[in-house]
Amino acid sequence: MSDSSPVPQESLDPIERALAQTPARVLVGRAGLGYRTSTWLRLREDHAAARDAVYAEIDLERDFGAERVTRFGLFGVETQVTSKSEYLRRPDLGRKLSDVSRERVRAECSSECDFQVVIGDGLSATAVATQAPELLDRLHVAATQRGWSFGRPFLVRHCRVGVMNDVGDLLAPAVVVLLIGERPGLATAESLSAYMAFRPRGGHTDADRNLISNIHARGVGLAEAAQRIIALAEQFRAVGRSGVGVTEVLDARALSNLASISGST
């Protein structure tokens, strides 16, 4: 009878063990003074994926699904950026909503909610399309089961992190969570960040925010990301602030309790 138990890591070839631990290009060998052809081809493929992630655009119906768009009332607004090339050259314009968008957010969204999710394309629409839909579902379940009012989520195109201050000025929510695509690398173009702030306002900086990064299949999983976001939101509410004065702390009991909530989608 064959033994189907997994092969112990210790019995693997040392090179195979090293490669299993990281997506980095280590121990790839060489051809003369350069990379092997297979390595060059993978590099070009990953570089193309990174460029595509930067220049891609989010389509709410396609990327989030019609049912989810209807359920949450998802809609899209824009920053003061007018094109993708301007977005890459003028980060400052991506930190402010356009005048039309400000009016729409004010008209469409409730003010002073407990938990407001904003979705920003950032530097990787691919990351948003891959990670944000399920993460939004998990956050909604976790927040509402805690009795928090959940603000109507919306997409900000050509978005930079500083747009959180505009959201705070317009809607005055207790906690803002910005799910935004990270700058893609050659290991993955699907990495999402969750920036968080307690009552953000104009003039706030990164020192007033907290961050959970590397949300993707080989980094922080969606269940863990939801747990950590909710736990940080609880800390913000308890101490009345966010940023450098708040250190993320999760013990085994907190993880277990949060898993029972965020996993019940």
GIRATA-V908833 format. One record per residue. N is the residue number from 1. RES is the residue in three letters. SS is DSSP state (H for helix, E for strand, L for the rest). Layout:
BEGIN
n: <N & N>
res: <RES & RES>
ss: <SS & SS>
END
This chain:
BEGIN
n: <1 & 2 & 3 & 4 & 5 & 6 & 7 & 8 & 9 & 10 & 11 & 12 & 13 & 14 & 15 & 16 & 17 & 18 & 19 & 20 & 21 & 22 & 23 & 24 & 25 & 26 & 27 & 28 & 29 & 30 & 31 & 32 & 33 & 34 & 35 & 36 & 37 & 38 & 39 & 40 & 41 & 42 & 43 & 44 & 45 & 46 & 47 & 48 & 49 & 50 & 51 & 52 & 53 & 54 & 55 & 56 & 57 & 58 & 59 & 60 & 61 & 62 & 63 & 64 & 65 & 66 & 67 & 68 & 69 & 70 & 71 & 72 & 73 & 74 & 75 & 76 & 77 & 78 & 79 & 80 & 81 & 82 & 83 & 84 & 85 & 86 & 87 & 88 & 89 & 90 & 91 & 92 & 93 & 94 & 95 & 96 & 97 & 98 & 99 & 100 & 101 & 102 & 103 & 104 & 105 & 106 & 107 & 108 & 109 & 110 & 111 & 112 & 113 & 114 & 115 & 116 & 117 & 118 & 119 & 120 & 121 & 122 & 123 & 124 & 125 & 126 & 127 & 128 & 129 & 130 & 131 & 132 & 133 & 134 & 135 & 136 & 137 & 138 & 139 & 140 & 141 & 142 & 143 & 144 & 145 & 146 & 147 & 148 & 149 & 150 & 151 & 152 & 153 & 154 & 155 & 156 & 157 & 158 & 159 & 160 & 161 & 162 & 163 & 164 & 165 & 166 & 167 & 168 & 169 & 170 & 171 & 172 & 173 & 174 & 175 & 176 & 177 & 178 & 179 & 180 & 181 & 182 & 183 & 184 & 185 & 186 & 187 & 188 & 189 & 190 & 191 & 192 & 193 & 194 & 195 & 196 & 197 & 198 & 199 & 200 & 201 & 202 & 203 & 204 & 205 & 206 & 207 & 208 & 209 & 210 & 211 & 212 & 213 & 214 & 215 & 216 & 217 & 218 & 219 & 220 & 221 & 222 & 223 & 224 & 225 & 226 & 227 & 228 & 229 & 230 & 231 & 232 & 233 & 234 & 235 & 236 & 237 & 238 & 239 & 240 & 241 & 242 & 243 & 244 & 245 & 246 & 247 & 248 & 249 & 250 & 251 & 252 & 253 & 254 & 255 & 256 & 257 & 258 & 259 & 260 & 261 & 262 & 263 & 264 & 265>
res: <MET & SER & ASP & SER & SER & PRO & VAL & PRO & GLN & GLU & SER & LEU & ASP & PRO & ILE & GLU & ARG & ALA & LEU & ALA & GLN & THR & PRO & ALA & ARG & VAL & LEU & VAL & GLY & ARG & ALA & GLY & LEU & GLY & TYR & ARG & THR & SER & THR & TRP & LEU & ARG & LEU & ARG & GLU & ASP & HIS & ALA & ALA & ALA & ARG & ASP & ALA & VAL & TYR & ALA & GLU & ILE & ASP & LEU & GLU & ARG & ASP & PHE & GLY & ALA & GLU & ARG & VAL & THR & ARG & PHE & GLY & LEU & PHE & GLY & VAL & GLU & THR & GLN & VAL & THR & SER & LYS & SER & GLU & TYR & LEU & ARG & ARG & PRO & ASP & LEU & GLY & ARG & LYS & LEU & SER & ASP & VAL & SER & ARG & GLU & ARG & VAL & ARG & ALA & GLU & CYS & SER & SER & GLU & CYS & ASP & PHE & GLN & VAL & VAL & ILE & GLY & ASP & GLY & LEU & SER & ALA & THR & ALA & VAL & ALA & THR & GLN & ALA & PRO & GLU & LEU & LEU & ASP & ARG & LEU & HIS & VAL & ALA & ALA & THR & GLN & ARG & GLY & TRP & SER & PHE & GLY & ARG & PRO & PHE & LEU & VAL & ARG & HIS & CYS & ARG & VAL & GLY & VAL & MET & ASN & ASP & VAL & GLY & ASP & LEU & LEU & ALA & PRO & ALA & VAL & VAL & VAL & LEU & LEU & ILE & GLY & GLU & ARG & PRO & GLY & LEU & ALA & THR & ALA & GLU & SER & LEU & SER & ALA & TYR & MET & ALA & PHE & ARG & PRO & ARG & GLY & GLY & HIS & THR & ASP & ALA & ASP & ARG & ASN & LEU & ILE & SER & ASN & ILE & HIS & ALA & ARG & GLY & VAL & GLY & LEU & ALA & GLU & ALA & ALA & GLN & ARG & ILE & ILE & ALA & LEU & ALA & GLU & GLN & PHE & ARG & ALA & VAL & GLY & ARG & SER & GLY & VAL & GLY & VAL & THR & GLU & VAL & LEU & ASP & ALA & ARG & ALA & LEU & SER & ASN & LEU & ALA & SER & ILE & SER & GLY & SER & THR>
ss: <L & L & L & L & L & L & L & L & H & H & H & L & L & H & H & H & H & H & H & H & L & L & L & L & L & L & L & L & L & L & E & L & L & E & L & L & H & H & H & H & H & H & H & H & H & H & H & H & H & H & H & H & H & H & H & L & L & L & L & H & H & H & H & H & L & H & H & H & H & H & H & H & L & L & L & E & E & E & E & L & L & L & L & H & H & H & H & H & H & L & H & H & H & H & H & L & E & L & H & H & H & H & H & H & H & H & H & H & L & L & L & L & L & L & E & E & E & E & E & E & L & L & L & L & H & H & H & H & H & H & H & H & H & H & H & H & H & H & H & H & H & H & H & H & H & L & L & L & L & E & L & L & L & E & E & E & E & L & L & L & L & L & H & H & H & H & H & H & H & H & H & L & L & L & E & E & E & E & E & E & E & L & L & L & L & L & L & L & L & L & L & E & E & E & E & E & E & E & L & L & L & L & L & L & L & H & H & H & E & E & E & E & E & E & E & L & L & L & L & E & L & H & H & H & H & H & H & H & H & H & H & H & H & H & H & H & H & H & H & L & L & L & L & L & L & L & L & L & L & L & L & H & H & H & H & H & H & H & H & H & H & H & L & L & L>
END
